[in-house]
Each structure stands twice: as structure tokens, then as C-alpha cells.
């Protein structure tokens, strides 16, 4: 999943170690399978949510992550 990979890259850890760094797994913030289903759908969508101190925005095929 692109969000997990991007957050792990920003935290400079492997994706498997991300929950320990963020203190909570991604699924405590949003359902990753539902998110994958939304973004792999043929229609462009816009979704935003917060994970720990990061604001995550998905707009069509663009992923933006901002640190608060």
C-alpha cells in the first residue's frame, strides 16, 4: 500500500516497523482494505485523513503527506 510505504519512508523505517514508530497501526486510523478498494476503483476520488502527526491526502492518483 502506497500510504504505508510513504509513511515508512518519511519515518526512515521498514513498513513492518511503522506501527511501533507511530504508536498505532494504520488500521486504528483507517481501514486499509477499504482504502485500497477506493483508490483502485476506476473513478477518481479524494480522501483525506490523519495518521499520528501526518495529514494524508489522496486526490485521484496523487498522494500527499504533510507533517503537522
N, C-alpha and C positions, 0 to 999 in steps of 0.2 A: 504494500500500500504506500502510495507516494507521501501521504501525510506523515506516516511513521518514519519513513526514510529521511524526509526533510527535517523533522524534529530531531532525530538521532544525529544527523549531520550537524545541526546547529549546536547540539549539546556535546558534540565530539565523542559519541559513544556508538557502539553497535546497536542496531534496532532492538535486539533481545534484551539489552540493558536499559532501555529507555524508561520502563516503569519505575525502576529504582531511582533514576535521576529525577523524574518528575514527581515522585512520591505516590503516584497513582497510575494505573494502566489507562490507556486511551479509552477503553470501553466504559470507564467510570464517567467520561465526559460525553461520549457519543458512541452509538452502535457502529463499529467499523464495517460490518457486513452490510448494513443498511446504507451507509455512506458509499461503499463500493458500488452497490446496486444503483444508487442515484447517479453517480458520476460516470458509470459505464453505460448508462441509458443513452439512446441516440439524441435525446433532446438536451440542449444546453440548460444548465441550471446554475443557480447562485446559492451558495450555502456559506454561512459563517458561524463560527463557534470559538469558544475559548478553551484552551488546554493549558492548565497550570498558568504560567505568565505569558503565554503566546496567544495572539489572536490569529486564527486560521481563516482564510477566505478562499473559497473555490468559486471561480466565476468561469463557467464554460470549461475550457481546457487549461485555465491558468490557476496556479496555486500560489498564494501569497501568505507569508507568515511574518507577523510583526511581534517583536518582544515588547511587552508592556513595561 
